Amino acid sequence: MASSAAILEILECEGSVSTKESSCHANDDGTSTEEADFEVKGYTFSEPFHLIVSYDWLILQGPAAPIFEGDSLVLHCQAWQDWPLTQVTFHRDGSALGPPGPKREFSIAVVQEADSGHYHCSGIFRSPGPGSPETASPVSVTVQELFPAPVLKASPSAEPQEGSPVTLSCQTKLSPQRSATRLLFSFYKDGKTVRSRDLSSEFQILTASVEHSGSYWCEAATEDSQVWKHSSQLEVRVQGPSSSAASPTLNPASQKSAASETSSTEPPRPVPPLATPTSEAPVFCPPDPHLHHQMGILLKHMQDVRVLLGHLVTELRDLSGHRKPETTKPPAK
């Protein structure tokens, strides 16, 4: 079928052809179904594509097959009867992709979804053309997603108990049209690689410990590393032993301390003269701030001269009696 640029396009049906019905038979050589789009009653059909025939001075020829992330994109600016062109410029969404030049081909080695858009080319015909600038009709190019960004999940939980196993899964899915593509998975923790480029999408921790706690994320990439995407971060917190297990061990200690305190405070009671000043201080401490100051002075003297202990106690009782005249009975000391 001749196109507007006077180029012969030949459509071929690969495989054996029946002379009776002029149709494509199913392959008998064990060809995998990946090479065919679908089968009906033993017949194998090729994947369909749209053929657009234009009648114009200049056309832009784009790819017939779907374009995915990581593929290469090649566009041809084809002139009528292959007449010579000059000042060829390629555009996307109305913006020039480079300065004018003699090249009729525009290519992107590795396409991304951002490369999608409406492309067209323009140029000036030289002899024997019209000699005027011409612009081709735009061609829509859609770069499809090869696989979505992975999602990192922890099983059975992101907060496992210490000693239990944990499995991290880097979950994503290839496009059905590119299901034969192989992906490699990497896992990271706190900015460091814990496993790099493996076919398995799972990372197992057989015995979790507190050291395994941290921020994890994963990355899925094609074998040629042309397409790679990483997941969001997942916080893993390994739970240590329960604090309730430590409480029974603390109870005997508290009982011991309580017993030691009672035993230390009980001996001075039957022998008041041998009691230390600190043990006697709470007994003779009146609520009056002035008397509290006097008591401090008296305690210093008691440390130096133990002989005056009886006289100082008498003076302190006399002072307390003058401060509280309403008290009829002396305090039982």
Solvent accessible surface area in square Angstrom, and as a share of the most:
residue,aa,sasa,rsa
1,M,123,0.55
2,A,68,0.53
3,S,21,0.14
4,S,5,0.03
5,A,3,0.02
6,A,59,0.46
7,I,64,0.32
8,L,128,0.63
9,E,64,0.29
10,I,124,0.63
11,L,113,0.56
12,E,143,0.64
13,C,64,0.38
14,E,162,0.73
15,G,46,0.44
16,S,68,0.44
17,V,87,0.50
18,S,19,0.12
19,T,133,0.77
20,K,189,0.80
21,E,117,0.52
22,S,89,0.58
23,S,36,0.23
24,C,31,0.18
25,H,73,0.33
26,A,27,0.21
27,N,69,0.35
28,D,144,0.75
29,D,116,0.60
30,G,71,0.68
31,T,43,0.25
32,S,61,0.40
33,T,99,0.57
34,E,123,0.55
35,E,133,0.60
36,A,22,0.17
37,D,77,0.40
38,F,95,0.40
39,E,98,0.44
40,V,76,0.44
41,K,189,0.80
42,G,49,0.47
43,Y,70,0.26
44,T,23,0.13
45,F,88,0.37
46,S,84,0.54
47,E,86,0.38
48,P,101,0.63
49,F,108,0.45
50,H,171,0.76
51,L,76,0.38
52,I,146,0.74
53,V,78,0.45
54,S,42,0.27
55,Y,189,0.72
56,D,55,0.29
57,W,103,0.36
58,L,1,0.01
59,I,22,0.11
60,L,12,0.06
61,Q,52,0.23
62,G,34,0.33
63,P,54,0.34
64,A,71,0.55
65,A,68,0.53
66,P,46,0.29
67,I,16,0.08
68,F,3,0.01
69,E,16,0.07
70,G,21,0.20
71,D,32,0.17
72,S,70,0.45
73,L,1,0.00
74,V,59,0.34
75,L,0,0.00
76,H,76,0.34
77,C,1,0.01
78,Q,22,0.10
79,A,0,0.00
80,W,58,0.21
81,Q,91,0.40
82,D,89,0.46
83,W,52,0.18
84,P,41,0.26
85,L,9,0.04
86,T,38,0.22
87,Q,92,0.41
88,V,5,0.03
89,T,15,0.09
90,F,17,0.07
91,H,33,0.15
92,R,69,0.25
93,D,92,0.48
94,G,62,0.60
95,S,69,0.45
96,A,61,0.47
97,L,57,0.28
98,G,31,0.30
99,P,120,0.75
100,P,75,0.47
101,G,20,0.20
102,P,110,0.69
103,K,147,0.62
104,R,64,0.23
105,E,79,0.36
106,F,42,0.17
107,S,66,0.42
108,I,32,0.16
109,A,83,0.64
110,V,48,0.28
111,V,1,0.00
112,Q,114,0.51
113,E,83,0.37
114,A,84,0.65
115,D,23,0.12
116,S,37,0.24
117,G,14,0.13
118,H,102,0.46
119,Y,1,0.00
120,H,34,0.15
121,C,0,0.00
122,S,23,0.15
123,G,3,0.03
124,I,59,0.30
125,F,3,0.01
126,R,133,0.49
127,S,97,0.62
128,P,90,0.56
129,G,17,0.17
130,P,62,0.39
131,G,50,0.48
132,S,43,0.28
133,P,99,0.62
134,E,39,0.18
135,T,81,0.47
136,A,3,0.02
137,S,74,0.48
138,P,87,0.55
139,V,44,0.25
140,S,73,0.47
141,V,7,0.04
142,T,90,0.52
143,V,6,0.03
144,Q,67,0.30
145,E,73,0.33
146,L,6,0.03
147,F,1,0.00
148,P,59,0.37
149,A,57,0.44
150,P,4,0.03
151,V,81,0.46
152,L,13,0.06
153,K,105,0.45
154,A,21,0.17
155,S,61,0.39
156,P,111,0.70
157,S,48,0.31
158,A,28,0.22
159,E,107,0.48
160,P,7,0.04
161,Q,110,0.49
162,E,79,0.35
163,G,43,0.41
164,S,35,0.23
165,P,83,0.52
166,V,2,0.01
167,T,33,0.19
168,L,0,0.00
169,S,17,0.11
170,C,2,0.01
171,Q,85,0.38
172,T,39,0.23
173,K,153,0.65
174,L,34,0.17
175,S,19,0.12
176,P,115,0.72
177,Q,101,0.45
178,R,72,0.26
179,S,74,0.48
180,A,66,0.51
181,T,43,0.25
182,R,132,0.48
183,L,16,0.08
184,L,26,0.13
185,F,19,0.08
186,S,3,0.02
187,F,1,0.00
188,Y,45,0.17
189,K,41,0.18
190,D,80,0.42
191,G,56,0.53
192,K,153,0.65
193,T,76,0.44
194,V,59,0.34
195,R,52,0.19
196,S,69,0.45
197,R,102,0.37
198,D,56,0.29
199,L,99,0.49
200,S,51,0.33
201,S,40,0.26
202,E,75,0.33
203,F,40,0.17
204,Q,110,0.49
205,I,12,0.06
206,L,139,0.69
207,T,88,0.51
208,A,1,0.01
209,S,30,0.19
210,V,81,0.47
211,E,136,0.61
212,H,59,0.26
213,S,27,0.17
214,G,8,0.08
215,S,16,0.10
216,Y,2,0.01
217,W,55,0.19
218,C,0,0.00
219,E,38,0.17
220,A,0,0.00
221,A,4,0.03
222,T,10,0.06
223,E,84,0.38
224,D,94,0.49
225,S,54,0.35
226,Q,86,0.38
227,V,12,0.07
228,W,143,0.50
229,K,36,0.15
230,H,104,0.46
231,S,6,0.04
232,S,93,0.60
233,Q,119,0.53
234,L,40,0.20
235,E,87,0.39
236,V,1,0.01
237,R,110,0.40
238,V,12,0.07
239,Q,65,0.29
240,G,32,0.31
241,P,119,0.75
242,S,76,0.49
243,S,100,0.64
244,S,76,0.49
245,A,74,0.57
246,A,51,0.40
247,S,52,0.33
248,P,79,0.50
249,T,95,0.55
250,L,117,0.58
251,N,82,0.42
252,P,72,0.45
253,A,55,0.43
254,S,62,0.40
255,Q,125,0.56
256,K,153,0.65
257,S,54,0.35
258,A,50,0.39
259,A,60,0.46
260,S,61,0.39
261,E,111,0.50
262,T,73,0.42
263,S,62,0.40
264,S,73,0.47
265,T,80,0.47
266,E,96,0.43
267,P,81,0.51
268,P,45,0.28
269,R,182,0.66
270,P,103,0.65
271,V,63,0.36
272,P,81,0.51
273,P,90,0.57
274,L,130,0.65
275,A,20,0.16
276,T,78,0.45
277,P,37,0.24
278,T,111,0.64
279,S,46,0.30
280,E,34,0.15
281,A,21,0.16
282,P,101,0.63
283,V,72,0.41
284,F,49,0.20
285,C,58,0.34
286,P,22,0.14
287,P,117,0.74
288,D,44,0.23
289,P,108,0.68
290,H,94,0.42
291,L,5,0.02
292,H,98,0.44
293,H,114,0.51
294,Q,54,0.24
295,M,16,0.07
296,G,29,0.28
297,I,66,0.34
298,L,25,0.12
299,L,38,0.19
300,K,140,0.60
301,H,89,0.40
302,M,30,0.13
303,Q,128,0.57
304,D,117,0.60
305,V,60,0.34
306,R,158,0.58
307,V,129,0.74
308,L,78,0.39
309,L,50,0.25
310,G,50,0.48
311,H,126,0.56
312,L,23,0.11
313,V,34,0.20
314,T,77,0.45
315,E,98,0.44
316,L,17,0.08
317,R,128,0.47
318,D,78,0.41
319,L,78,0.39
320,S,42,0.27
321,G,45,0.43
322,H,150,0.67
323,R,140,0.51
324,K,95,0.40
325,P,108,0.68
326,E,129,0.58
327,T,69,0.40
328,T,128,0.74
329,K,158,0.67
330,P,115,0.72
331,P,89,0.56
332,A,108,0.84
333,K,136,0.58
